[in-house]
Amino acid sequence: MSTATLTSKGQTTIPKDIRDALGLKPKDQIHYTLMPDGTVIMRAKTRSILELKGLLHDPEREPVPIEQMRAWR
């Protein structure tokens, strides 16, 4: 179990073990869901396919020949 303290501005730091478990990085968004019993569910916002556009593309990298890709299998 992890504990965090709420500041006077309503801010808190998410403990490192929680950030690591959720794969959170700086600037990531978090969704909070308040359940009827008072439990809060915190989830890392998943990225849309549009946000991932160009993520793996490196224009300066040479293309890998298909034969080389098959050899990696």
N, CA, C and O atoms as CSV, one atom per row, in Angstrom:
chain,resi,resn,atom,element,x,y,z
A,1,MET,N,N,0.848,-1.173,0.000
A,1,MET,CA,C,0.000,0.000,0.000
A,1,MET,C,C,0.894,1.235,0.000
A,1,MET,O,O,1.891,1.282,0.720
A,2,SER,N,N,0.546,2.216,-0.790
A,2,SER,CA,C,1.292,3.471,-0.867
A,2,SER,C,C,0.436,4.607,-0.332
A,2,SER,O,O,-0.792,4.566,-0.408
A,3,THR,N,N,1.101,5.619,0.211
A,3,THR,CA,C,0.410,6.775,0.764
A,3,THR,C,C,0.987,8.044,0.163
A,3,THR,O,O,2.193,8.133,-0.067
A,4,ALA,N,N,0.134,9.023,-0.090
A,4,ALA,CA,C,0.561,10.332,-0.586
A,4,ALA,C,C,-0.148,11.398,0.239
A,4,ALA,O,O,-1.182,11.136,0.852
A,5,THR,N,N,0.418,12.602,0.250
A,5,THR,CA,C,-0.145,13.719,1.006
A,5,THR,C,C,-0.715,14.753,0.047
A,5,THR,O,O,-0.103,15.066,-0.974
A,6,LEU,N,N,-1.879,15.279,0.374
A,6,LEU,CA,C,-2.531,16.300,-0.436
A,6,LEU,C,C,-2.026,17.675,-0.012
A,6,LEU,O,O,-2.009,17.994,1.177
A,7,THR,N,N,-1.611,18.497,-0.992
A,7,THR,CA,C,-1.138,19.851,-0.683
A,7,THR,C,C,-2.323,20.794,-0.524
A,7,THR,O,O,-3.466,20.417,-0.781
A,8,SER,N,N,-2.043,22.017,-0.099
A,8,SER,CA,C,-3.102,23.021,0.058
A,8,SER,C,C,-3.728,23.384,-1.286
A,8,SER,O,O,-4.830,23.929,-1.327
A,9,LYS,N,N,-3.034,23.087,-2.381
A,9,LYS,CA,C,-3.569,23.351,-3.725
A,9,LYS,C,C,-4.318,22.146,-4.295
A,9,LYS,O,O,-4.752,22.172,-5.447
A,10,GLY,N,N,-4.471,21.096,-3.496
A,10,GLY,CA,C,-5.181,19.909,-3.961
A,10,GLY,C,C,-4.317,19.001,-4.824
A,10,GLY,O,O,-4.841,18.160,-5.554
A,11,GLN,N,N,-3.009,19.160,-4.749
A,11,GLN,CA,C,-2.094,18.353,-5.560
A,11,GLN,C,C,-1.462,17.257,-4.712
A,11,GLN,O,O,-1.366,17.366,-3.490
A,12,THR,N,N,-1.037,16.208,-5.389
A,12,THR,CA,C,-0.334,15.118,-4.724
A,12,THR,C,C,0.683,14.537,-5.694
A,12,THR,O,O,0.572,14.727,-6.905
A,13,THR,N,N,1.654,13.842,-5.173
A,13,THR,CA,C,2.614,13.129,-6.005
A,13,THR,C,C,2.242,11.657,-5.975
A,13,THR,O,O,2.068,11.077,-4.904
A,14,ILE,N,N,2.119,11.057,-7.145
A,14,ILE,CA,C,1.808,9.632,-7.216
A,14,ILE,C,C,3.081,8.874,-6.832
A,14,ILE,O,O,4.134,9.103,-7.427
A,15,PRO,N,N,3.001,7.988,-5.858
A,15,PRO,CA,C,4.193,7.254,-5.436
A,15,PRO,C,C,4.848,6.501,-6.599
A,15,PRO,O,O,4.170,6.040,-7.517
A,16,LYS,N,N,6.173,6.388,-6.540
A,16,LYS,CA,C,6.946,5.797,-7.624
A,16,LYS,C,C,6.484,4.382,-7.960
A,16,LYS,O,O,6.387,4.033,-9.137
A,17,ASP,N,N,6.197,3.565,-6.953
A,17,ASP,CA,C,5.780,2.190,-7.249
A,17,ASP,C,C,4.465,2.158,-8.030
A,17,ASP,O,O,4.264,1.275,-8.863
A,18,ILE,N,N,3.578,3.106,-7.770
A,18,ILE,CA,C,2.317,3.192,-8.513
A,18,ILE,C,C,2.580,3.689,-9.930
A,18,ILE,O,O,2.039,3.139,-10.890
A,19,ARG,N,N,3.414,4.732,-10.071
A,19,ARG,CA,C,3.769,5.242,-11.408
A,19,ARG,C,C,4.392,4.141,-12.253
A,19,ARG,O,O,4.061,3.981,-13.428
A,20,ASP,N,N,5.296,3.388,-11.642
A,20,ASP,CA,C,5.953,2.302,-12.373
A,20,ASP,C,C,4.959,1.221,-12.775
A,20,ASP,O,O,4.998,0.730,-13.903
A,21,ALA,N,N,4.070,0.848,-11.861
A,21,ALA,CA,C,3.084,-0.199,-12.145
A,21,ALA,C,C,2.148,0.200,-13.280
A,21,ALA,O,O,1.734,-0.643,-14.076
A,22,LEU,N,N,1.816,1.492,-13.351
A,22,LEU,CA,C,0.925,1.977,-14.410
A,22,LEU,C,C,1.680,2.400,-15.665
A,22,LEU,O,O,1.065,2.714,-16.684
A,23,GLY,N,N,2.998,2.411,-15.596
A,23,GLY,CA,C,3.798,2.846,-16.743
A,23,GLY,C,C,3.660,4.332,-17.016
A,23,GLY,O,O,3.756,4.763,-18.165
A,24,LEU,N,N,3.435,5.120,-15.972
A,24,LEU,CA,C,3.218,6.557,-16.140
A,24,LEU,C,C,4.521,7.296,-16.391
A,24,LEU,O,O,5.544,7.019,-15.764
A,25,LYS,N,N,4.464,8.227,-17.305
A,25,LYS,CA,C,5.598,9.087,-17.646
A,25,LYS,C,C,5.158,10.541,-17.466
A,25,LYS,O,O,3.959,10.815,-17.398
A,26,PRO,N,N,6.111,11.478,-17.390
A,26,PRO,CA,C,5.726,12.890,-17.294
A,26,PRO,C,C,4.786,13.288,-18.438
A,26,PRO,O,O,4.970,12.857,-19.576
A,27,LYS,N,N,3.809,14.089,-18.138
A,27,LYS,CA,C,2.793,14.597,-19.072
A,27,LYS,C,C,1.681,13.591,-19.370
A,27,LYS,O,O,0.728,13.942,-20.066
A,28,ASP,N,N,1.765,12.349,-18.869
A,28,ASP,CA,C,0.678,11.390,-19.073
A,28,ASP,C,C,-0.563,11.866,-18.335
A,28,ASP,O,O,-0.471,12.553,-17.317
A,29,GLN,N,N,-1.714,11.495,-18.857
A,29,GLN,CA,C,-2.973,11.845,-18.210
A,29,GLN,C,C,-3.496,10.646,-17.432
A,29,GLN,O,O,-3.250,9.493,-17.787
A,30,ILE,N,N,-4.223,10.948,-16.360
A,30,ILE,CA,C,-4.785,9.921,-15.493
A,30,ILE,C,C,-6.286,10.137,-15.401
A,30,ILE,O,O,-6.752,11.270,-15.274
A,31,HIS,N,N,-7.039,9.051,-15.465
A,31,HIS,CA,C,-8.492,9.111,-15.303
A,31,HIS,C,C,-8.845,8.579,-13.917
A,31,HIS,O,O,-8.345,7.536,-13.496
A,32,TYR,N,N,-9.709,9.306,-13.215
A,32,TYR,CA,C,-10.195,8.888,-11.902
A,32,TYR,C,C,-11.680,8.570,-12.025
A,32,TYR,O,O,-12.436,9.316,-12.647
A,33,THR,N,N,-12.088,7.453,-11.425
A,33,THR,CA,C,-13.498,7.083,-11.386
A,33,THR,C,C,-13.890,6.894,-9.925
A,33,THR,O,O,-13.293,6.085,-9.215
A,34,LEU,N,N,-14.893,7.643,-9.482
A,34,LEU,CA,C,-15.390,7.519,-8.115
A,34,LEU,C,C,-16.532,6.508,-8.108
A,34,LEU,O,O,-17.550,6.709,-8.770
A,35,MET,N,N,-16.361,5.430,-7.361
A,35,MET,CA,C,-17.361,4.378,-7.278
A,35,MET,C,C,-18.375,4.730,-6.187
A,35,MET,O,O,-18.067,5.518,-5.293
A,36,PRO,N,N,-19.593,4.152,-6.251
A,36,PRO,CA,C,-20.635,4.463,-5.265
A,36,PRO,C,C,-20.215,4.208,-3.815
A,36,PRO,O,O,-20.710,4.871,-2.904
A,37,ASP,N,N,-19.306,3.253,-3.595
A,37,ASP,CA,C,-18.887,2.951,-2.221
A,37,ASP,C,C,-17.750,3.848,-1.735
A,37,ASP,O,O,-17.237,3.649,-0.634
A,38,GLY,N,N,-17.346,4.840,-2.550
A,38,GLY,CA,C,-16.287,5.764,-2.165
A,38,GLY,C,C,-14.904,5.364,-2.653
A,38,GLY,O,O,-13.946,6.121,-2.495
A,39,THR,N,N,-14.792,4.182,-3.243
A,39,THR,CA,C,-13.517,3.740,-3.804
A,39,THR,C,C,-13.203,4.570,-5.040
A,39,THR,O,O,-14.094,4.880,-5.830
A,40,VAL,N,N,-11.937,4.928,-5.203
A,40,VAL,CA,C,-11.506,5.667,-6.387
A,40,VAL,C,C,-10.633,4.746,-7.229
A,40,VAL,O,O,-9.683,4.144,-6.728
A,41,ILE,N,N,-10.961,4.644,-8.498
A,41,ILE,CA,C,-10.160,3.864,-9.439
A,41,ILE,C,C,-9.354,4.847,-10.270
A,41,ILE,O,O,-9.900,5.782,-10.854
A,42,MET,N,N,-8.050,4.623,-10.315
A,42,MET,CA,C,-7.152,5.492,-11.074
A,42,MET,C,C,-6.560,4.672,-12.215
A,42,MET,O,O,-6.002,3.597,-11.996
A,43,ARG,N,N,-6.689,5.194,-13.439
A,43,ARG,CA,C,-6.161,4.504,-14.612
A,43,ARG,C,C,-5.362,5.473,-15.455
A,43,ARG,O,O,-5.710,6.648,-15.571
A,44,ALA,N,N,-4.289,4.973,-16.043
A,44,ALA,CA,C,-3.536,5.774,-17.003
A,44,ALA,C,C,-4.380,5.884,-18.264
A,44,ALA,O,O,-4.936,4.891,-18.732
A,45,LYS,N,N,-4.475,7.090,-18.812
A,45,LYS,CA,C,-5.239,7.287,-20.039
A,45,LYS,C,C,-4.522,6.564,-21.169
A,45,LYS,O,O,-3.314,6.714,-21.352
A,46,THR,N,N,-5.279,5.781,-21.921
A,46,THR,CA,C,-4.693,5.110,-23.076
A,46,THR,C,C,-4.636,6.088,-24.237
A,46,THR,O,O,-5.472,6.985,-24.354
A,47,ARG,N,N,-3.665,5.909,-25.071
A,47,ARG,CA,C,-3.490,6.812,-26.206
A,47,ARG,C,C,-4.320,6.350,-27.391
A,47,ARG,O,O,-4.490,5.153,-27.623
A,48,SER,N,N,-4.827,7.309,-28.128
A,48,SER,CA,C,-5.565,6.971,-29.339
A,48,SER,C,C,-4.566,6.657,-30.438
A,48,SER,O,O,-3.391,7.008,-30.333
A,49,ILE,N,N,-5.019,6.007,-31.474
A,49,ILE,CA,C,-4.155,5.663,-32.603
A,49,ILE,C,C,-3.582,6.926,-33.246
A,49,ILE,O,O,-2.468,6.903,-33.769
A,50,LEU,N,N,-4.328,8.018,-33.212
A,50,LEU,CA,C,-3.829,9.267,-33.794
A,50,LEU,C,C,-2.654,9.823,-32.993
A,50,LEU,O,O,-1.744,10.420,-33.567
A,51,GLU,N,N,-2.665,9.634,-31.673
A,51,GLU,CA,C,-1.558,10.099,-30.840
A,51,GLU,C,C,-0.292,9.274,-31.066
A,51,GLU,O,O,0.813,9.747,-30.801
A,52,LEU,N,N,-0.449,8.049,-31.551
A,52,LEU,CA,C,0.695,7.166,-31.778
A,52,LEU,C,C,1.318,7.350,-33.160
A,52,LEU,O,O,2.382,6.799,-33.442
A,53,LYS,N,N,0.662,8.116,-34.012
A,53,LYS,CA,C,1.152,8.327,-35.373
A,53,LYS,C,C,2.591,8.845,-35.345
A,53,LYS,O,O,2.899,9.832,-34.677
A,54,GLY,N,N,3.455,8.163,-36.079
A,54,GLY,CA,C,4.843,8.581,-36.195
A,54,GLY,C,C,5.723,8.184,-35.028
A,54,GLY,O,O,6.907,8.519,-35.012
A,55,LEU,N,N,5.178,7.485,-34.059
A,55,LEU,CA,C,5.929,7.130,-32.865
A,55,LEU,C,C,7.142,6.256,-33.181
A,55,LEU,O,O,8.206,6.430,-32.587
A,56,LEU,N,N,6.982,5.329,-34.104
A,56,LEU,CA,C,8.063,4.404,-34.421
A,56,LEU,C,C,8.854,4.801,-35.656
A,56,LEU,O,O,9.882,4.192,-35.950
A,57,HIS,N,N,8.405,5.786,-36.367
A,57,HIS,CA,C,9.065,6.174,-37.613
A,57,HIS,C,C,10.294,7.025,-37.331
A,57,HIS,O,O,10.222,8.023,-36.614
A,58,ASP,N,N,11.423,6.618,-37.905
A,58,ASP,CA,C,12.665,7.388,-37.805
A,58,ASP,C,C,13.138,7.636,-39.232
A,58,ASP,O,O,13.696,6.733,-39.855
A,59,PRO,N,N,12.928,8.845,-39.767
A,59,PRO,CA,C,13.251,9.116,-41.170
A,59,PRO,C,C,14.733,8.949,-41.507
A,59,PRO,O,O,15.078,8.804,-42.680
A,60,GLU,N,N,15.611,8.965,-40.508
A,60,GLU,CA,C,17.044,8.836,-40.785
A,60,GLU,C,C,17.530,7.393,-40.715
A,60,GLU,O,O,18.692,7.113,-41.007
A,61,ARG,N,N,16.660,6.494,-40.336
A,61,ARG,CA,C,17.047,5.085,-40.205
A,61,ARG,C,C,16.827,4.350,-41.521
A,61,ARG,O,O,15.828,4.554,-42.210
A,62,GLU,N,N,17.785,3.491,-41.850
A,62,GLU,CA,C,17.675,2.678,-43.060
A,62,GLU,C,C,16.586,1.624,-42.873
A,62,GLU,O,O,16.458,1.051,-41.791
A,63,PRO,N,N,15.795,1.362,-43.927
A,63,PRO,CA,C,14.788,0.298,-43.818
A,63,PRO,C,C,15.471,-1.061,-43.628
A,63,PRO,O,O,16.576,-1.280,-44.126
A,64,VAL,N,N,14.814,-1.962,-42.913
A,64,VAL,CA,C,15.349,-3.308,-42.695
A,64,VAL,C,C,14.796,-4.213,-43.788
A,64,VAL,O,O,13.582,-4.281,-43.979
A,65,PRO,N,N,15.681,-4.912,-44.513
A,65,PRO,CA,C,15.199,-5.820,-45.566
A,65,PRO,C,C,14.317,-6.923,-44.978
A,65,PRO,O,O,14.541,-7.365,-43.851
A,66,ILE,N,N,13.329,-7.358,-45.730
A,66,ILE,CA,C,12.379,-8.376,-45.270
A,66,ILE,C,C,13.092,-9.671,-44.911
A,66,ILE,O,O,12.677,-10.364,-43.983
A,67,GLU,N,N,14.159,-10.009,-45.632
A,67,GLU,CA,C,14.910,-11.233,-45.342
A,67,GLU,C,C,15.525,-11.168,-43.936
A,67,GLU,O,O,15.563,-12.164,-43.213
A,68,GLN,N,N,15.997,-9.989,-43.573
A,68,GLN,CA,C,16.585,-9.821,-42.248
A,68,GLN,C,C,15.508,-9.925,-41.169
A,68,GLN,O,O,15.755,-10.484,-40.100
A,69,MET,N,N,14.313,-9.391,-41.440
A,69,MET,CA,C,13.209,-9.506,-40.482
A,69,MET,C,C,12.832,-10.968,-40.274
A,69,MET,O,O,12.586,-11.402,-39.149
A,70,ARG,N,N,12.790,-11.722,-41.369
A,70,ARG,CA,C,12.423,-13.144,-41.264
A,70,ARG,C,C,13.458,-13.917,-40.461
A,70,ARG,O,O,13.112,-14.846,-39.730
A,71,ALA,N,N,14.728,-13.540,-40.592
A,71,ALA,CA,C,15.794,-14.229,-39.861
A,71,ALA,C,C,15.655,-14.019,-38.354
A,71,ALA,O,O,16.104,-14.860,-37.575
A,72,TRP,N,N,15.048,-12.923,-37.932
A,72,TRP,CA,C,14.872,-12.630,-36.508
A,72,TRP,C,C,13.815,-13.510,-35.860
A,72,TRP,O,O,13.785,-13.646,-34.637
A,73,ARG,N,N,12.950,-14.107,-36.667
A,73,ARG,CA,C,11.860,-14.910,-36.111
A,73,ARG,C,C,12.351,-16.083,-35.372
A,73,ARG,O,O,11.554,-16.858,-34.843
